[in-house]
Amino acid sequence: MTAFIDLHCHPPVKAYLEGPFAPYLDHVAAIFRRPVQMMEPEELADLYRSLDGRAVLLGWDAGTATGLPPFTSSQVAELVAVAPDVFVGFGGIDPHRADAVDQVDIAADAGMLGLKFHPSVQRFDPADPRYLDIFARAVAHGLVCLFHTGYTALGSGMPGGAGVETEYANPMRLDSLAARVPELSIIAAHPSWPWQDEAIATARHKPSVWLELSGWSPRRFPPALVEAVTGELLHRSLFGSDFPFITPQKWIGDWEQLDIAPEATRRILHDNAAELLGLADDRGDPDAGG
């Protein structure tokens, strides 16, 4: 298997699955038709190491909107410390917290390389001026920011969608954010249905925006997305699985059925993320370009 960096791994540990994910877990597992098994950090590291992969472990904090406990940057850092050759950490930031900017500092001090936001669960508009200080601080620390975009399985089928408001995940909000904070590296996570064209347009227009492809089987990607990420946007397209709901083996196996050029596959699976995150990693192909 080609070496890879998985930009979207939810830590399948007890504190995460039984903490901020607890109300959603059964519904999400049913949507993905895949039971979720808790794993020890060492077990998760062994899995990714056996696949010649690395995993970006995502923190989570939507406490203001949901009342649920966070999975903090310090908790992510503890997991990264188990296998720093495999794991990379992104801290979860609740933008509504009065100390949100301080939480960015804490994430950076904990060794996080990026920040994770879920606007529809957190119920906030990333481009709202009230939150721009958070992103300015991220820029100051050199942290990339990953945002959920499009439909979410979280809350899907639950009464009122469990309070999740999908409109906040329209990638056009990231277009506005990129215009207001052009130095910020922005990752638009997932194929952004029902706004896939908007996501492609945003990435084409704003060179600080990257497209991340987790949460969907590549067999279901619309042709316009495949054309964009293997063509004009090849150097700003990133692999993510959405583990434990989709495994990297499943995603990569389905991707290989698309008959994409090996050079493009290596760039999407590994090299782009290594460059974006500044990872010293010799597992990619030095001839992959860029």
N, C-alpha and C positions, 0 to 999 in steps of 0.2 A: 504494500500500500504506500502511496505517495505520502511523504511527511506532511503533517498538517498542524495548523494552529486553529483550535476551535474557539471562536469568539463568543460563544453563547452556551455556557454550561451552568445550569442551576445546581448548586451543591446538593447531592441527594443524601444529606446527613440529617439526623434527627432534629436538630435545632432549626433547620431550614424548613423541612417538610412539615413538621408539627408546630412550627412557629408561624411566620407570615404566609405560608402557603396552605395552612391547614384547612380553611374553609373551601378552598378551590380544588383540592387535590383529586378527590374522587371524580368530579366533573371533568377535569382536564384529562385524567387517565382514560375516561370513557371516550372523550373526543378523539384522542390519539390511538385508542384501542390498544393500549399498552399499559399493563400494570407497572406501578412504580415501586421499585425495591430500594430500601435504604441501604447505603453503603458506608463502610468505614473509609476515612480519607486515604488510608494506605491501599485499600482495594481499588478505589477510584484511580489513584496514581498508577497502580500496576496495570489497569486496563488501558489507560492512555499511553503509558510507556510501551506496552506490548504492541500498540498500533503505530508507534513512531509519531505520536501526537503530543501536543500540549493543549491545555485547557485554560481558558479565561473563566475563573470562578466569579460569579456575580453576587454582590451584596444586594440588600433589599431594605428599603425603609419607606413604607407608605403609611406610617403610623397615624398621621393627622387625619387622613381621609378614611382609614379603615379601622383604627383602634387596635391593630395587630402589632405584635412586637417586631422589631427590626432584626435583620441579620447584619451585624455591624461590620465596619471595616476591620476592627480588631479580630472578629471571628473569622473573617476571610483571611486575614494575615496568618492566623493560627493554622489554617488549612494549607496555605502556600508554604509555610515553614516545614510541613510534612514532606513536601516534594518540590523544592524550588526549581528543580530541573524540568518539571512537568507543569506546575501550576503558575498562573499569573492572576493577580487580584484586581477586581474593579469594586470600588465601594459604592454602596447604595446611599443616596442622599434624598431626604425628605425636604422638598423645596419650601414647604410651609413652616418649617421650624424656625424659630427666631434665631437660632444659632447655626443655620444652614451653612453660612460661609465658613464658620469655624469648623464645621464637620468636613468641609473640603480640606482644610488644613490637616485635620486628624487623619483623613484618608491618605493624604500625601505622606504624612509622617509614618503611617503604617506600611508604606511601600506599595500602595495601590498605583497602578499605571493608568487607571481610568475611573470613570464614574458611570453608574447605571441609573436611568430614569425610566419610569413607566407612566407617561402622562395620563393615560386613561384611567388607571387604577389610582394614581395620586391626585387626579382631578386638577390638573394645572396646564396652562398654556406656556410652553417653553419660551415663546417670544414675548411674553408679558414683561414689561420693563421692571416689574417688581422683583424678578428673578435674575436680572442680568448681572448683579454683583456675584452671584454664585458662579456663573460661567466665566466672568472676568478672573475670579480667583482660580478656577480650573486652568485657565490659560497661564496664569502666573506660575503655576506648578507644573505646567507641561502635561496636564492630564487630558486625555481624550474623553468625550462624553458620548455614551451609547443610549439611544432612545428607542423604546418600543414604538413601532408604527403599525397602523392598520388594525384590523380585527384582532381580538384577543380571545383565547380560550378561557381566560380567567373570568369567572362570573357567567360565562355563556350557559344559557339554559336555567340559571338560577333566578329566583324572583327579582325583578328589577335589574337583572344582570349583576346582582350583588353591589349595586351602586356604581359600577364601572361605566364611565362615559366615553364612548368610542371616539367621539369627534375630536377630543384632545390629541389623538394619535394620528391626525392627518399630517402627512409629511410636509405640507405647505407651511406648517408652523415652524418647521426646521429651516425652510427657505428664509423665513423672516428672521429667525435667530441667526442664521449664517450671515445675513446682511448686516445685522446689528453688532455681531461679535465675529468679525471675519477671521480672527486669529484662532478661533476655536475649531479643533478637529471634531467633527460630528459624525457619528455612525448611526445610520437609519437602519434599525434592526428589523429583520423579516421582510419577505415580500409584502408590500404594503396594501394588500387588498382591503377595501375596494378602491384604493388610491394608488395603484401601481404606476400609472402614467405620471401622476404627480411626483412620486418619488424619483422616477427616472429624470423627469424634467428638473427637479431640484438639484440632483447630483450633476447633471449636465451644466446647469447654470452656475452652481456654487462649487468651486474647486476644493472647498474644505469639507464637503459632504461625501461620505463613503456609504456604499450599499452593502449590507450584511444579509445573508441569505438563509438564516436559520428558520426552523419551525415549519417548513414545508418540504415535502419530497420534491426534488428537482423534476421529477416526472410530471408534476402539476404546474411547473412554472409556465406562465404565458410566453409565447414566442417573443414578444417585445422585450421581456426581461432577459431571456437568454441572449438575444441579440445585443442588448446593451452591455451586459456584464462580460461578454466575451469579445466585445468590439470597442466602442468608444470609451466605455467606463471600465475596461479590463484592469487598469492599474489602480482603481479605487473600488474594487469589489472584493468581498471578504466571505470566507466560509464560516458558518456557525451551524451547530446541530440543533440546539434546544434540548440537550441532554438534561434529564433522563427520559424526556418524552419522545425524542428521536435520537437514535444512537449515531455516532459518527460513521460507523460501518454502514448503516442503512442509507444515510444521506450520500455518502461517497459512492456506494454501490449504484444508487439510482442516478447520480450524476454521470457516472461512467457509461450509462446507457445512452447518454445524449450525444456521444461521439464528438466530444470537444477536443481540440488540439491539446496534446500533453503539456505544451508550454503554457497555455492559458490555464489549464487545470492546476499546474504547480503554482502559478502566480496567485490564483484565487484561494487555493487551499493553504498556502504557506507564506509565500514571499511578500505579498502585500501587507499582511498582518505583522510580519517580522519588521518590515520597514516602518510601518505606522507606529508600532509600540517600541521600536528601538531595541528589539531583542537580539542578543548575541547568540545566534543559532546557526550551526553549520549543516543542518539537515536539509536545507533547501537546495535548489539547483542553481549554481552560480551562473549558468547560462540561460536562466529563465528570463532575463531582460531587466532593464531598469536598475 
